[in-house]
Amino acid sequence: MFKENVAEYLSKTGFKEFHPKAVMFDMDGVIYNSMPNHARSWHLAMHGIGIKMSPEEAYTYEGMRGVETIQLLFKNQRNTILPEEKAAEYYKIKSDEFNKCPKAGLMPGIKELMQKIKDSGLKILVVTGSAQHSLIGKLDHDLHGFIDKDLIVTALDVEHGKPAPEPYLKGLQKAGVEPWEAMVVENAPLGVRAGVAAKVFTVAVNTGPLPDSALTGEGANLLYHSIKDFAEDWNNLEVRA
């Protein structure tokens, strides 16, 4: 089946080959089981400033820079263009709510998957819409030996976050590879859209409450229902650098 997925990817992109040398991971909902905390934090923070956002809705905005999410919510609900400085103030409220939540653990199967990717000779990158300053230290602590701090892309590295392709294009640049030499691993519709827009083979892992169609509809090339399933199937993909 994987060969059929690759053939479809090559047909859509016009590339002549697919030879992965790097895998770019989204963070929340892929590396960490943190989306329930984010969903709750978004709901509480936005409710506090009179903006409607259900916990489930948070999954549809996931991957977008927090400030841009708030600006979009204000535009849609109040027909207001919110200055970035004000949106940043509101995003701090959301961040404070998130920091009150219990620490999210690693997604089951993520270490096994990364070990298999590393054994296959591929580089591992993290491409996240998060702007947490403690991010690099956290990743190094939790995934020491898998994550190189020079191969992390955060919201602070880009002007336009997901669903724009810029974060993944930045990842390609950092890894020194072309789009046909990489894979994206995402759990969010906007993240999938960003990966596809960057012309990278995009694997969707549906770890949240959204229907599979929310991910395949954005152009995901392959879909799993858990990181563990992806880890178990990795060797069957026969991907080697």
N, C-alpha and C positions, 0 to 999 in steps of 0.2 A: 504493500500500500504506500509506503514512504516514497518509493520511486515515482508513483503516480502524482503524489503531492509535489515532488521536486519538478517533475515534468510540467505541471500546471504553473508552478512558480516561474520557471524559465520562459514559458509561453507568455505569461502576463508581463514580465519585466523586459523580455527581449534579450536577456543575457544568454551567453553560449554555454556557461558552466556554473556549477554550484560546488564550491570546494571550501567548506567552513574551516576557518582558522581561529575564530573567536565566537564566544556566546555572551550576549549582553542581557543581563537580568534586570527587570524591574525589581523594586525592593518590597514595598508594602503589598501583601497578598501573594507574593511569590517567594521571597526569601524569609520574610517574617509574617506570622499569622496576626497581623496588626490591623487589618481592615475593620473588624468589629469595633475596636477602640476608636479608630478614625471616624467611622460612621456615627457613633454615639457622640463624639466630640463635635463634629460638624453640626449635628442636629441641635445640641444644647447651645452651642455658641451662636448659631444663626437665629434660633428661637429667641435668644436674649436680646437681639438687636432688631427683632420684628421681621425677620426673613424666614420664609417657609423652606425647610429642607428636611425631608424624612431621612432616617438612617439608610433606607434602601437607596434613596436618590444619591447618596454620597458615592455609591459604587459607580454611578454613571459619570461622575465628574472626576473620578480617581485618575491620577496621573498628571492632571493639569496643575500648574503652579497655583498655590493657595490663593495668592493675591488675585490672579486672573479668574479663579473660580468665584470669588466674592464680587469682583467687578461684573462678571456675567450675570450673577444672581440679581444684583441691583439693577442692571440694565433690563433684565427680563421681567422683574417684579415691580420695579418702581420707575422704569423708563429713565433711569438716572445714570449719568457717566460719573462713576466714582473715581476720584483721584487715587493714584497708586499709594500715596502716603496714608490716606484714610483707610484704604483697603488693607494696608499692612497693619494698621492699628487693630482692625477687626480680626485679622488673621492671628494676631498675638492672643486674642481671647480664645480662639480655637486651639492654639498651641498650648495655652495654659490648661484648658480642659483635657487635652490629650495627655499632658504630663501628670494629671491626677489619676489616670487609668493604670491598672496593673501592667507590669512590663510584659510585652508580647514575646512569645517564644519563637524559635525558628520553625519554619514550616516543616512538617514531617517529610523526610526524604531529601531535603535540600543538600545536606552534607554528602549523602550517597550520590546524588546527581552530580554535584560539583567534583567529587572524587573521580567519577567515571569520565567527566569532561576533561579533567586534568590528565588522567591516564591516557586519554585519546590525543593529548598534545595540543589541546586548544586553550587559548587565553580566556580568562573569565573577567567580565566587566560588570559593574553595577551602574545602571542608568535610571536615576530617580528624579521625581518632581519635588522631592523634599529639599528643604533648605536648612535642615538641622546642622548646627556647627559641630555637634558631637558625633555626627554620623560616621566619619572615617575611623575614629577610635572604637566605636561600637562594632563596626563591621570587622575590624582587625581583631578585636577581642573574641567575637562570636565565631568568626570564620577564618581564624589565623591559618595562613598557609594556602588559602584559596584566593584571597582578595589582595590585590596590589593597590596601594593608595593612589598611584598614578593612573589607575584604570577605573576611576570612579567619576561619574558625571552627575552633578547635582543641579538644582534650580539656579544656583549661583554661577554656574558655568555657561548659561545660555540666556539669550534675550527672549526667545519664544519657546515656551514649554510645550509638552504634549497637549494636543494632538498634532502640533507641527512636527516635522521630521528632525528639527535641529538637534534635540538631545541625542538621538541615535546617530545622526551624522557626526556629531562631536565624538561619540563613542568610537565610531569607525576611524576617525582621525587619530584618537588616542591609541587605538590598537594597531594602527598602521595597516589597515585592511580595506578592501573594496566591499561594496554591498553584497556581492555574490560569495564573499569569503566570511560571512558572519550569519549568526542566528539571533533572533530576539525572543525572549521569554516574557510573556505578559499575561496579566489576569484581567486587565481593564479594557473596555471598548476603545477609549481614547488612546491608550497605550498601543493597542493593536493597530489603530489607524496611523499612529506615528511611525511604527515599525514598517508598515506596508508603504507609507509615503516615502520612507527612506530606501525603499526597494530591497529590504532585507527579508529573508525567509523568517516568518513570524509564527512562533508556537504560542498558542493560547492555552492557558491552564485555568479552567473555570473553578476557582476556589471560593467564589462568592454566591450570592442569591440570584444573579441574573441568568436568564435563559442562555443556552449555548448560542442561539441565533444572534444575541447581542455581540458576540465575539466573531463568529463566522461571517456575520453580516458586514463586519468591518474589513474582511479580507484575510482573516487568519488562515495560514497555510496548513496548519495541523492543530488538533485540539485534544487535550487531556482533561480529566476531571480532578486530578490531584498531581502535586509534584512527585509524590511517591510513584504514581503510575508512569510518569515521564521517566523517572530514574530507572524503573524496572524495564522500560522499553528501550533505553538508550543504546544498549549494545546491538539491538536488532536494527537500529538505524544505520549501523556500519559507518559512522562518521569518524574520520581520523584526519588530523592536520597533515 
